[in-house]
Amino acid sequence: MSKGSCREELLLATRSIIRAKGDNRFTSKEAIEYMKRNNTIYTESTIRTHITSRCCSNAKDHHAVTYNDYEALGKGEYKVINL
């Protein structure tokens, strides 16, 4: 796995997950487990923050810099906005 920023690594992970599933839905648990299996340097809390807040288009704004990479679908599920 690429050792870029957490956001870059997470985008690679989530795109790989949804490609394998054939469905544009993933959970934070799936993304965290995928990144851990691929020897990420990022902690679970950092990954979770990126998914649920920093990179989520419909999350409350708690960060100076945010991205619109994911959309929360409910029930802990997310989708990638720009495939």
N, CA, C and O atoms as CSV, one atom per row, in Angstrom:
chain,resi,resn,atom,element,x,y,z
A,1,MET,N,N,0.847,-1.180,0.000
A,1,MET,CA,C,0.000,0.000,0.000
A,1,MET,C,C,0.887,1.237,0.000
A,1,MET,O,O,1.954,1.255,0.615
A,2,SER,N,N,0.437,2.247,-0.687
A,2,SER,CA,C,1.159,3.522,-0.739
A,2,SER,C,C,1.265,4.123,0.653
A,2,SER,O,O,0.336,4.030,1.455
A,3,LYS,N,N,2.379,4.725,0.924
A,3,LYS,CA,C,2.568,5.365,2.229
A,3,LYS,C,C,2.441,6.876,2.103
A,3,LYS,O,O,3.260,7.618,2.645
A,4,GLY,N,N,1.423,7.330,1.394
A,4,GLY,CA,C,1.153,8.754,1.258
A,4,GLY,C,C,0.429,9.245,2.493
A,4,GLY,O,O,0.576,8.681,3.577
A,5,SER,N,N,-0.344,10.286,2.327
A,5,SER,CA,C,-1.129,10.815,3.442
A,5,SER,C,C,-2.214,9.818,3.813
A,5,SER,O,O,-2.517,8.907,3.044
A,6,CYS,N,N,-2.792,9.989,4.977
A,6,CYS,CA,C,-3.876,9.113,5.397
A,6,CYS,C,C,-5.018,9.190,4.397
A,6,CYS,O,O,-5.613,8.167,4.055
A,7,ARG,N,N,-5.327,10.378,3.931
A,7,ARG,CA,C,-6.409,10.543,2.961
A,7,ARG,C,C,-6.111,9.760,1.680
A,7,ARG,O,O,-6.985,9.062,1.169
A,8,GLU,N,N,-4.900,9.869,1.164
A,8,GLU,CA,C,-4.538,9.165,-0.067
A,8,GLU,C,C,-4.623,7.648,0.120
A,8,GLU,O,O,-5.148,6.933,-0.733
A,9,GLU,N,N,-4.104,7.178,1.237
A,9,GLU,CA,C,-4.116,5.753,1.515
A,9,GLU,C,C,-5.550,5.261,1.700
A,9,GLU,O,O,-5.903,4.173,1.245
A,10,LEU,N,N,-6.360,6.055,2.359
A,10,LEU,CA,C,-7.753,5.699,2.602
A,10,LEU,C,C,-8.551,5.643,1.299
A,10,LEU,O,O,-9.380,4.750,1.121
A,11,LEU,N,N,-8.313,6.579,0.398
A,11,LEU,CA,C,-8.996,6.556,-0.899
A,11,LEU,C,C,-8.639,5.294,-1.684
A,11,LEU,O,O,-9.508,4.680,-2.303
A,12,LEU,N,N,-7.375,4.911,-1.660
A,12,LEU,CA,C,-6.967,3.674,-2.328
A,12,LEU,C,C,-7.669,2.468,-1.695
A,12,LEU,O,O,-8.149,1.578,-2.396
A,13,ALA,N,N,-7.719,2.454,-0.385
A,13,ALA,CA,C,-8.341,1.343,0.336
A,13,ALA,C,C,-9.836,1.251,0.043
A,13,ALA,O,O,-10.340,0.176,-0.281
A,14,THR,N,N,-10.545,2.368,0.156
A,14,THR,CA,C,-11.998,2.325,-0.028
A,14,THR,C,C,-12.363,2.002,-1.471
A,14,THR,O,O,-13.338,1.291,-1.714
A,15,ARG,N,N,-11.604,2.507,-2.421
A,15,ARG,CA,C,-11.882,2.169,-3.829
A,15,ARG,C,C,-11.641,0.688,-4.083
A,15,ARG,O,O,-12.382,0.060,-4.841
A,16,SER,N,N,-10.622,0.128,-3.463
A,16,SER,CA,C,-10.342,-1.296,-3.606
A,16,SER,C,C,-11.460,-2.131,-2.983
A,16,SER,O,O,-11.881,-3.139,-3.551
A,17,ILE,N,N,-11.931,-1.711,-1.828
A,17,ILE,CA,C,-13.021,-2.423,-1.130
A,17,ILE,C,C,-14.282,-2.442,-1.990
A,17,ILE,O,O,-14.881,-3.498,-2.191
A,18,ILE,N,N,-14.681,-1.289,-2.493
A,18,ILE,CA,C,-15.936,-1.240,-3.254
A,18,ILE,C,C,-15.800,-1.958,-4.601
A,18,ILE,O,O,-16.768,-2.531,-5.099
A,19,ARG,N,N,-14.612,-1.926,-5.184
A,19,ARG,CA,C,-14.384,-2.658,-6.431
A,19,ARG,C,C,-14.553,-4.161,-6.186
A,19,ARG,O,O,-15.191,-4.857,-6.977
A,20,ALA,N,N,-13.980,-4.651,-5.090
A,20,ALA,CA,C,-14.066,-6.075,-4.761
A,20,ALA,C,C,-15.504,-6.492,-4.445
A,20,ALA,O,O,-15.917,-7.603,-4.775
A,21,LYS,N,N,-16.258,-5.603,-3.809
A,21,LYS,CA,C,-17.649,-5.908,-3.449
A,21,LYS,C,C,-18.615,-5.718,-4.617
A,21,LYS,O,O,-19.683,-6.328,-4.651
A,22,GLY,N,N,-18.236,-4.875,-5.567
A,22,GLY,CA,C,-19.141,-4.554,-6.663
A,22,GLY,C,C,-20.281,-3.660,-6.223
A,22,GLY,O,O,-21.341,-3.638,-6.849
A,23,ASP,N,N,-20.062,-2.919,-5.142
A,23,ASP,CA,C,-21.096,-2.050,-4.575
A,23,ASP,C,C,-20.401,-0.851,-3.936
A,23,ASP,O,O,-19.433,-1.017,-3.195
A,24,ASN,N,N,-20.883,0.336,-4.216
A,24,ASN,CA,C,-20.259,1.553,-3.685
A,24,ASN,C,C,-20.712,1.820,-2.251
A,24,ASN,O,O,-21.286,2.869,-1.957
A,25,ARG,N,N,-20.454,0.886,-1.387
A,25,ARG,CA,C,-20.731,1.022,0.049
A,25,ARG,C,C,-19.597,0.355,0.817
A,25,ARG,O,O,-19.099,-0.704,0.435
A,26,PHE,N,N,-19.206,1.000,1.903
A,26,PHE,CA,C,-18.193,0.413,2.771
A,26,PHE,C,C,-18.439,0.919,4.184
A,26,PHE,O,O,-19.130,1.919,4.378
A,27,THR,N,N,-17.882,0.240,5.157
A,27,THR,CA,C,-17.961,0.676,6.550
A,27,THR,C,C,-16.578,1.117,7.006
A,27,THR,O,O,-15.566,0.750,6.408
A,28,SER,N,N,-16.548,1.901,8.064
A,28,SER,CA,C,-15.248,2.317,8.599
A,28,SER,C,C,-14.465,1.095,9.067
A,28,SER,O,O,-13.241,1.059,8.943
A,29,LYS,N,N,-15.159,0.099,9.601
A,29,LYS,CA,C,-14.497,-1.126,10.051
A,29,LYS,C,C,-13.792,-1.814,8.885
A,29,LYS,O,O,-12.651,-2.254,9.024
A,30,GLU,N,N,-14.463,-1.911,7.740
A,30,GLU,CA,C,-13.849,-2.535,6.565
A,30,GLU,C,C,-12.599,-1.777,6.134
A,30,GLU,O,O,-11.571,-2.381,5.828
A,31,ALA,N,N,-12.696,-0.452,6.113
A,31,ALA,CA,C,-11.564,0.364,5.683
A,31,ALA,C,C,-10.389,0.235,6.654
A,31,ALA,O,O,-9.241,0.104,6.227
A,32,ILE,N,N,-10.670,0.271,7.942
A,32,ILE,CA,C,-9.623,0.146,8.963
A,32,ILE,C,C,-8.937,-1.215,8.849
A,32,ILE,O,O,-7.709,-1.300,8.861
A,33,GLU,N,N,-9.730,-2.271,8.739
A,33,GLU,CA,C,-9.161,-3.614,8.637
A,33,GLU,C,C,-8.318,-3.764,7.372
A,33,GLU,O,O,-7.246,-4.368,7.406
A,34,TYR,N,N,-8.792,-3.222,6.274
A,34,TYR,CA,C,-8.043,-3.274,5.019
A,34,TYR,C,C,-6.702,-2.569,5.164
A,34,TYR,O,O,-5.665,-3.105,4.772
A,35,MET,N,N,-6.727,-1.373,5.726
A,35,MET,CA,C,-5.488,-0.611,5.871
A,35,MET,C,C,-4.516,-1.298,6.829
A,35,MET,O,O,-3.309,-1.291,6.587
A,36,LYS,N,N,-5.017,-1.886,7.901
A,36,LYS,CA,C,-4.152,-2.612,8.837
A,36,LYS,C,C,-3.506,-3.815,8.157
A,36,LYS,O,O,-2.316,-4.075,8.337
A,37,ARG,N,N,-4.308,-4.555,7.366
A,37,ARG,CA,C,-3.768,-5.720,6.648
A,37,ARG,C,C,-2.659,-5.311,5.678
A,37,ARG,O,O,-1.766,-6.100,5.369
A,38,ASN,N,N,-2.732,-4.081,5.210
A,38,ASN,CA,C,-1.750,-3.580,4.253
A,38,ASN,C,C,-0.691,-2.690,4.903
A,38,ASN,O,O,-0.065,-1.856,4.250
A,39,ASN,N,N,-0.512,-2.893,6.205
A,39,ASN,CA,C,0.572,-2.261,6.962
A,39,ASN,C,C,0.553,-0.738,6.965
A,39,ASN,O,O,1.583,-0.095,6.761
A,40,THR,N,N,-0.616,-0.173,7.197
A,40,THR,CA,C,-0.705,1.275,7.293
A,40,THR,C,C,0.110,1.790,8.475
A,40,THR,O,O,0.322,1.079,9.458
A,41,ILE,N,N,0.553,3.009,8.366
A,41,ILE,CA,C,1.248,3.644,9.494
A,41,ILE,C,C,0.270,4.440,10.355
A,41,ILE,O,O,0.647,4.964,11.403
A,42,TYR,N,N,-0.987,4.530,9.911
A,42,TYR,CA,C,-1.969,5.378,10.595
A,42,TYR,C,C,-2.744,4.597,11.643
A,42,TYR,O,O,-3.047,3.417,11.468
A,43,THR,N,N,-3.059,5.284,12.741
A,43,THR,CA,C,-3.799,4.654,13.826
A,43,THR,C,C,-5.274,4.522,13.450
A,43,THR,O,O,-5.773,5.218,12.565
A,44,GLU,N,N,-5.943,3.629,14.133
A,44,GLU,CA,C,-7.372,3.426,13.908
A,44,GLU,C,C,-8.148,4.727,14.101
A,44,GLU,O,O,-9.053,5.025,13.322
A,45,SER,N,N,-7.808,5.498,15.119
A,45,SER,CA,C,-8.534,6.747,15.383
A,45,SER,C,C,-8.319,7.774,14.266
A,45,SER,O,O,-9.240,8.517,13.927
A,46,THR,N,N,-7.127,7.820,13.701
A,46,THR,CA,C,-6.856,8.739,12.592
A,46,THR,C,C,-7.666,8.344,11.359
A,46,THR,O,O,-8.254,9.198,10.695
A,47,ILE,N,N,-7.692,7.074,11.064
A,47,ILE,CA,C,-8.455,6.578,9.913
A,47,ILE,C,C,-9.940,6.868,10.119
A,47,ILE,O,O,-10.609,7.375,9.219
A,48,ARG,N,N,-10.445,6.549,11.289
A,48,ARG,CA,C,-11.866,6.762,11.591
A,48,ARG,C,C,-12.230,8.249,11.483
A,48,ARG,O,O,-13.288,8.586,10.951
A,49,THR,N,N,-11.371,9.133,11.977
A,49,THR,CA,C,-11.624,10.576,11.884
A,49,THR,C,C,-11.701,11.024,10.438
A,49,THR,O,O,-12.544,11.849,10.086
A,50,HIS,N,N,-10.835,10.492,9.605
A,50,HIS,CA,C,-10.870,10.851,8.185
A,50,HIS,C,C,-12.180,10.393,7.539
A,50,HIS,O,O,-12.794,11.149,6.786
A,51,ILE,N,N,-12.603,9.183,7.822
A,51,ILE,CA,C,-13.829,8.670,7.210
A,51,ILE,C,C,-15.058,9.428,7.706
A,51,ILE,O,O,-15.869,9.898,6.909
A,52,THR,N,N,-15.186,9.542,9.002
A,52,THR,CA,C,-16.429,10.055,9.576
A,52,THR,C,C,-16.526,11.570,9.630
A,52,THR,O,O,-17.623,12.106,9.785
A,53,SER,N,N,-15.415,12.271,9.506
A,53,SER,CA,C,-15.448,13.715,9.692
A,53,SER,C,C,-14.674,14.482,8.625
A,53,SER,O,O,-15.272,15.209,7.832
A,54,ARG,N,N,-13.392,14.332,8.598
A,54,ARG,CA,C,-12.538,15.149,7.730
A,54,ARG,C,C,-12.838,14.971,6.236
A,54,ARG,O,O,-12.750,15.938,5.479
A,55,CYS,N,N,-13.182,13.781,5.807
A,55,CYS,CA,C,-13.396,13.507,4.379
A,55,CYS,C,C,-14.856,13.214,4.033
A,55,CYS,O,O,-15.151,12.787,2.917
A,56,CYS,N,N,-15.751,13.435,4.957
A,56,CYS,CA,C,-17.172,13.121,4.756
A,56,CYS,C,C,-17.948,14.395,4.408
A,56,CYS,O,O,-17.985,15.342,5.194
A,57,SER,N,N,-18.554,14.406,3.250
A,57,SER,CA,C,-19.228,15.608,2.740
A,57,SER,C,C,-20.405,16.055,3.587
A,57,SER,O,O,-20.689,17.251,3.654
A,58,ASN,N,N,-21.097,15.132,4.235
A,58,ASN,CA,C,-22.269,15.517,5.005
A,58,ASN,C,C,-22.051,15.424,6.526
A,58,ASN,O,O,-23.002,15.267,7.291
A,59,ALA,N,N,-20.787,15.525,6.944
A,59,ALA,CA,C,-20.462,15.581,8.368
A,59,ALA,C,C,-20.394,17.043,8.810
A,59,ALA,O,O,-20.185,17.939,7.993
A,60,LYS,N,N,-20.571,17.270,10.106
A,60,LYS,CA,C,-20.406,18.619,10.637
A,60,LYS,C,C,-18.952,19.036,10.470
A,60,LYS,O,O,-18.043,18.212,10.566
A,61,ASP,N,N,-18.745,20.308,10.223
A,61,ASP,CA,C,-17.405,20.831,9.964
A,61,ASP,C,C,-16.660,21.067,11.274
A,61,ASP,O,O,-16.976,21.992,12.023
A,62,HIS,N,N,-15.657,20.210,11.542
A,62,HIS,CA,C,-14.857,20.320,12.764
A,62,HIS,C,C,-13.377,20.536,12.468
A,62,HIS,O,O,-12.561,20.586,13.388
A,63,HIS,N,N,-13.027,20.664,11.193
A,63,HIS,CA,C,-11.625,20.746,10.805
A,63,HIS,C,C,-11.390,21.956,9.908
A,63,HIS,O,O,-12.283,22.378,9.173
A,64,ALA,N,N,-10.188,22.508,9.976
A,64,ALA,CA,C,-9.848,23.658,9.130
A,64,ALA,C,C,-9.847,23.261,7.654
A,64,ALA,O,O,-10.255,24.042,6.795
A,65,VAL,N,N,-9.387,22.048,7.367
A,65,VAL,CA,C,-9.360,21.541,5.997
A,65,VAL,C,C,-10.223,20.285,5.933
A,65,VAL,O,O,-10.028,19.345,6.703
A,66,THR,N,N,-11.178,20.281,5.006
A,66,THR,CA,C,-12.045,19.111,4.827
A,66,THR,C,C,-12.092,18.735,3.344
A,66,THR,O,O,-11.708,19.519,2.476
A,67,TYR,N,N,-12.567,17.533,3.079
A,67,TYR,CA,C,-12.651,17.009,1.716
A,67,TYR,C,C,-14.018,16.364,1.517
A,67,TYR,O,O,-14.647,15.911,2.473
A,68,ASN,N,N,-14.462,16.329,0.284
A,68,ASN,CA,C,-15.737,15.706,-0.049
A,68,ASN,C,C,-15.509,14.370,-0.754
A,68,ASN,O,O,-15.951,14.169,-1.885
A,69,ASP,N,N,-14.817,13.466,-0.071
A,69,ASP,CA,C,-14.498,12.167,-0.647
A,69,ASP,C,C,-15.597,11.135,-0.424
A,69,ASP,O,O,-15.824,10.268,-1.267
A,70,TYR,N,N,-16.281,11.234,0.722
A,70,TYR,CA,C,-17.271,10.233,1.112
A,70,TYR,C,C,-18.582,10.896,1.480
A,70,TYR,O,O,-18.638,12.084,1.797
A,71,GLU,N,N,-19.634,10.097,1.430
A,71,GLU,CA,C,-20.943,10.536,1.893
A,71,GLU,C,C,-21.462,9.474,2.850
A,71,GLU,O,O,-21.479,8.287,2.524
A,72,ALA,N,N,-21.885,9.907,4.036
A,72,ALA,CA,C,-22.457,8.982,5.003
A,72,ALA,C,C,-23.843,8.576,4.520
A,72,ALA,O,O,-24.656,9.422,4.147
A,73,LEU,N,N,-24.105,7.263,4.531
A,73,LEU,CA,C,-25.386,6.735,4.071
A,73,LEU,C,C,-26.289,6.336,5.225
A,73,LEU,O,O,-27.471,6.055,5.024
A,74,GLY,N,N,-25.738,6.310,6.437
A,74,GLY,CA,C,-26.482,5.846,7.608
A,74,GLY,C,C,-26.040,4.448,7.981
A,74,GLY,O,O,-25.410,3.751,7.185
A,75,LYS,N,N,-26.371,4.042,9.192
A,75,LYS,CA,C,-26.033,2.708,9.698
A,75,LYS,C,C,-24.547,2.399,9.571
A,75,LYS,O,O,-24.166,1.247,9.366
A,76,GLY,N,N,-23.705,3.426,9.693
A,76,GLY,CA,C,-22.263,3.229,9.637
A,76,GLY,C,C,-21.707,2.958,8.258
A,76,GLY,O,O,-20.557,2.543,8.116
A,77,GLU,N,N,-22.523,3.194,7.235
A,77,GLU,CA,C,-22.078,2.970,5.862
A,77,GLU,C,C,-21.760,4.285,5.163
A,77,GLU,O,O,-22.340,5.331,5.454
A,78,TYR,N,N,-20.823,4.191,4.238
A,78,TYR,CA,C,-20.376,5.357,3.465
A,78,TYR,C,C,-20.264,4.955,2.004
A,78,TYR,O,O,-20.210,3.770,1.674
A,79,LYS,N,N,-20.230,5.962,1.131
A,79,LYS,CA,C,-19.942,5.701,-0.273
A,79,LYS,C,C,-18.864,6.666,-0.729
A,79,LYS,O,O,-18.712,7.754,-0.173
A,80,VAL,N,N,-18.125,6.262,-1.739
A,80,VAL,CA,C,-17.116,7.117,-2.349
A,80,VAL,C,C,-17.851,8.031,-3.326
A,80,VAL,O,O,-18.616,7.551,-4.163
A,81,ILE,N,N,-17.630,9.337,-3.228
A,81,ILE,CA,C,-18.349,10.279,-4.081
A,81,ILE,C,C,-17.796,10.293,-5.496
A,81,ILE,O,O,-18.562,10.163,-6.450
A,82,ASN,N,N,-16.502,10.444,-5.656
A,82,ASN,CA,C,-15.893,10.507,-6.992
A,82,ASN,C,C,-15.080,9.262,-7.270
A,82,ASN,O,O,-13.934,9.144,-6.835
A,83,LEU,N,N,-15.671,8.351,-7.985
A,83,LEU,CA,C,-14.953,7.125,-8.333
A,83,LEU,C,C,-14.053,7.441,-9.484
A,83,LEU,O,O,-13.336,6.564,-9.966
